Amino acid sequence: MKEERIKVVIDEEGNASLDVSGVKGKTCLDLTKELEEVLGLVKERKEKKEMHERPVNNITTNVQNIRRG
């Protein structure tokens, strides 16, 4: 599984940018919500292609006792 990362860059003028990687779907918005609130106004949001992909659930279902009728 790819590691989830948030890269925060603050330029000389104090403007911050966030770059999320390792996340699919709109989960990235949940991950950055608190950071965005602390950093202030969101001026621009660039969506990566991963934002429009379906998140992967890492849940393994073990099916036992399947009865066929």
Steps between C-alpha positions, in 0.01 A plus 500: 500500500627843408582730790268799553691829505424868531777733386472854638698781334500855632656758269686821591174698500335262745277328245453131572435218256407141576571199280330172588627169364414136557126569533217435256162665493393796707670359810772759439252774595441332836875470557570866430192657660660587834821623337299725269309642796825583683677641194209723395312575183523249215567710189526217250453124491651288224352153475726214401370207297507285818222713649264361238605138558316265728664454841638155572369328811758275658247274663526130436176312530526138595190319385427177677191284497368576154194289436378440154133442462 
